[in-house]
Protein backbone atom coordinates (compact mmCIF):
# COMPACT_ATOMS: atom_id res chain seq x y z
CA UNK A 1 0.00 0.00 0.00
CA UNK A 2 2.89 2.35 0.74
CA UNK A 3 4.32 1.78 -2.74
CA UNK A 4 0.97 2.67 -4.32
CA UNK A 5 0.63 5.88 -2.30
CA UNK A 6 4.25 6.88 -2.95
CA UNK A 7 3.79 6.25 -6.68
CA UNK A 8 0.60 8.33 -6.72
CA UNK A 9 2.39 11.19 -4.95
CA UNK A 10 5.27 11.02 -7.43
CA UNK A 11 3.00 10.92 -10.48
CA UNK A 12 0.89 13.83 -9.25
CA UNK A 13 4.02 15.85 -8.46
CA UNK A 14 5.57 15.15 -11.86
CA UNK A 15 2.35 15.99 -13.71
CA UNK A 16 1.93 19.15 -11.64
CA UNK A 17 5.46 20.32 -12.38
CA UNK A 18 5.00 19.57 -16.08
CA UNK A 19 1.81 21.62 -16.17
CA UNK A 20 3.46 24.46 -14.23
CA UNK A 21 6.07 24.76 -16.97
CA UNK A 22 3.43 25.36 -19.64
CA UNK A 23 2.98 28.91 -20.89
CA UNK A 24 -0.80 29.09 -20.64
CA UNK A 25 -2.85 30.12 -17.64
CA UNK A 26 -5.21 27.14 -17.37
CA UNK A 27 -2.49 24.41 -17.35
CA UNK A 28 -0.58 26.40 -14.73
CA UNK A 29 -3.68 26.48 -12.52
CA UNK A 30 -4.16 22.73 -13.01
CA UNK A 31 -0.49 22.16 -12.16
CA UNK A 32 -0.81 24.10 -8.93
CA UNK A 33 -3.92 22.08 -8.06
CA UNK A 34 -2.12 18.78 -8.75
CA UNK A 35 0.79 19.85 -6.57
CA UNK A 36 -1.56 20.70 -3.71
CA UNK A 37 -3.24 17.30 -4.09
CA UNK A 38 0.19 15.63 -3.96
CA UNK A 39 1.11 17.57 -0.81
CA UNK A 40 -2.24 16.67 0.78
CA UNK A 41 -1.74 12.96 0.11
CA UNK A 42 1.82 13.22 1.44
CA UNK A 43 0.58 14.90 4.64
CA UNK A 44 -2.13 12.30 5.03
CA UNK A 45 0.36 9.46 4.52
CA UNK A 46 2.73 10.96 7.09
CA UNK A 47 0.31 9.94 9.84
CA UNK A 48 0.88 6.21 9.24
CA UNK A 49 -1.31 4.42 6.74
CA UNK A 50 -3.65 2.25 8.78
CA UNK A 51 -6.93 0.64 7.85
CA UNK A 52 -9.86 0.14 10.19
CA UNK A 53 -8.50 1.86 13.29
CA UNK A 54 -10.21 4.79 15.03
CA UNK A 55 -8.65 8.28 14.98
CA UNK A 56 -8.91 8.64 18.77
CA UNK A 57 -7.35 6.48 21.48
CA UNK A 58 -9.87 4.94 23.87
CA UNK A 59 -9.44 2.62 26.85
CA UNK A 60 -10.08 -0.67 25.01
CA UNK A 61 -8.12 0.21 21.83
CA UNK A 62 -4.35 -0.05 21.52
CA UNK A 63 -3.85 1.13 17.91
CA UNK A 64 -5.15 4.40 16.52
CA UNK A 65 -4.66 6.70 13.55
CA UNK A 66 -2.95 10.02 14.17
CA UNK A 67 -5.62 12.77 13.90
CA UNK A 68 -3.14 15.63 13.33
CA UNK A 69 -2.39 14.87 9.63
CA UNK A 70 -6.12 14.51 9.02
CA UNK A 71 -6.73 17.96 10.47
CA UNK A 72 -3.82 19.41 8.49
CA UNK A 73 -5.14 17.94 5.24
CA UNK A 74 -8.63 19.26 5.90
CA UNK A 75 -7.22 22.73 6.51
CA UNK A 76 -5.01 22.50 3.41
CA UNK A 77 -7.98 21.49 1.25
CA UNK A 78 -9.95 24.56 2.33
CA UNK A 79 -6.98 26.88 1.80
CA UNK A 80 -6.13 25.40 -1.61
CA UNK A 81 -9.75 25.72 -2.73
CA UNK A 82 -9.76 29.40 -1.82
CA UNK A 83 -6.39 30.05 -3.43
CA UNK A 84 -7.45 28.23 -6.61
CA UNK A 85 -10.51 30.48 -6.82
CA UNK A 86 -8.30 33.57 -6.40
CA UNK A 87 -5.82 32.41 -9.07
CA UNK A 88 -8.64 31.57 -11.49
CA UNK A 89 -10.09 35.05 -11.06
CA UNK A 90 -6.67 36.67 -11.56
CA UNK A 91 -6.10 34.57 -14.69
CA UNK A 92 -9.56 35.37 -16.01
CA UNK A 93 -8.99 39.08 -15.43
CA UNK A 94 -5.64 38.92 -17.23
CA UNK A 95 -7.23 37.05 -20.15
CA UNK A 96 -10.10 39.51 -20.45
CA UNK A 97 -7.71 42.45 -20.21
CA UNK A 98 -5.31 41.32 -22.92
CA UNK A 99 -7.23 38.68 -24.96
CA UNK A 100 -4.30 36.34 -24.40
CA UNK A 101 -3.61 33.73 -21.73
CA UNK A 102 0.16 33.48 -21.99
CA UNK A 103 1.85 33.51 -18.61
CA UNK A 104 5.11 35.17 -19.70
CA UNK A 105 3.69 38.19 -21.56
CA UNK A 106 5.11 41.59 -20.67
CA UNK A 107 2.65 44.46 -20.06
CA UNK A 108 3.86 46.45 -23.10
CA UNK A 109 4.05 43.44 -25.46
CA UNK A 110 2.14 43.83 -28.72
CA UNK A 111 2.37 41.15 -31.36
N, C-alpha and C positions, 0 to 999 in steps of 0.2 A: 504494500500500500504506500509505503514511503517513496518507493521508486516512481510510482504513478503520480503522486503529488509533486515530487521534485521535477519530473518531466513536464508536467502541466505548467509549473511555475517558469521553467526555462523556456518553454515554447511561447507562453504569453509574454515574457520579457523580450524575447527575440522579435516576435511579431510587433510588439509595441515600439521597440527601438527602430525597426525597419519603417514603420509608419511615421514615426517622428522625423525621420530623415527625408520624407517626401516634401515637395514644395507647394502643396496645396493645403488649405485650411482644414477641410473635413478629415483627410487622413491623419493630420497632426492631432486633431481632437480625438479620433479613434485610438491613436497610439498612446495618448495620455491616459485614456480610459483603460486600455489593456494593461498599461503599467500599474495603474492603481489596483486593478483586479489581481495582478500578480503579487503585489505587495500585501493585499488583503489575505490572499491564500497563504502567503509566507507567514504572516502574523498569526493566522489561525493555526497553521501547522506547528508553530513554535510552542504551542501549549500542549504538546504531546498528542499524537493522533490515537484516540481511543474510541472504541465503539461500545455503546450500550452502558456507559457509566454516567452517573448523575454529575452535574456541574458543582454541586455543593456537598461537602463532607458531613455526613450524619453519623450517629452513634453506631449503627449496625453495618456501615459501609466502610471498606478499607481503601478502595480505589475510587478516584474522582477525577473529573476533567478540570483543568485550570480555567476559572471563569475570567481571568484578566485578559487573555488574548481575544476571547469572545466579545468582551466589552470594547476592546480597542478596535476590533474589526467593525463592530456596529457603529462606532463613532467615525471611523474612517470612511465607511460607506456613505454616511450622511454628509460629511465634509466633501467627499469627491463628487457626490451628486450636485451639491451647490456650486462647486468650482467648475464642473462641466457645464452647468447652465450659464455661468458667467462667461466662460470662454466661448461658448456657442454664440452668445449675444455679442461679444466683442468681434468675433469672426463675421457674424452676419452684418454688423455695422460697418466693418471694413469692406466687405463685399459690396454692400449697397452704396458705399461712398465712392468706390473706385471701379466698380463693375469688373473686378478681378479678384480671384481668391489666392493669388500667390503669396506665400509667406515672406519671401525675401525682397519684395518690392520696396523701393525707396519712395518717400513722399513726393519728390519732384519728378519721378520717372514717367515719361510719356513715350509710348511705343507706337 
